[in-house]
Amino acid sequence: MCLICERIKQVQQGQNPYFVKALKTGYVVIGDHQHFYGYTLFLCKWHVTE
């Protein structure tokens, strides 16, 4: 399983400490490493690996 899929699974199970908010098509999470203060990411609910 890829890192993004693992993070999405953690959010769905309530185990991701960086989770901010669930949206219709994905999840907003705080970046693990804060090179820029407040750095956030959007993880799509339907992640497809290449």
C-alpha positions as CSV (number, residue, x, y, z in Angstrom):
1,M,0.0,0.0,0.0
2,C,1.4,3.5,-0.9
3,L,1.9,6.2,1.7
4,I,-1.1,8.3,0.5
5,C,-3.4,5.2,0.7
6,E,-2.1,4.6,4.2
7,R,-2.8,8.2,5.3
8,I,-6.3,8.1,3.8
9,K,-7.0,4.8,5.7
10,Q,-5.7,6.5,8.9
11,V,-8.1,9.4,8.4
12,Q,-11.0,7.1,7.8
13,Q,-10.2,5.1,11.0
14,G,-9.7,8.3,13.1
15,Q,-6.0,7.6,13.6
16,N,-4.4,10.4,11.7
17,P,-3.2,13.2,14.1
18,Y,-2.8,15.6,11.2
19,F,-6.4,15.4,10.0
20,V,-8.1,18.8,9.7
21,K,-11.4,18.4,7.8
22,A,-13.3,16.0,5.6
23,L,-14.7,17.4,2.4
24,K,-17.0,16.0,-0.3
25,T,-14.1,14.7,-2.4
26,G,-11.2,14.3,0.0
27,Y,-9.5,15.2,3.2
28,V,-7.5,18.3,4.4
29,V,-4.5,17.3,6.5
30,I,-1.6,19.3,7.9
31,G,1.8,18.4,6.4
32,D,4.0,16.1,8.5
33,H,7.0,18.4,8.1
34,Q,6.3,22.1,8.5
35,H,9.0,23.8,6.3
36,F,6.3,26.5,5.7
37,Y,4.2,27.1,8.8
38,G,0.6,26.0,8.2
39,Y,1.5,23.8,5.2
40,T,-1.6,21.7,4.3
41,L,-2.4,19.0,1.8
42,F,-5.5,17.8,0.1
43,L,-5.9,14.0,-0.1
44,C,-8.5,12.8,-2.6
45,K,-10.8,10.0,-1.4
46,W,-10.2,8.1,-4.5
47,H,-6.4,7.7,-4.8
48,V,-5.1,5.8,-7.9
49,T,-1.5,4.6,-8.1
50,E,0.2,4.5,-11.5
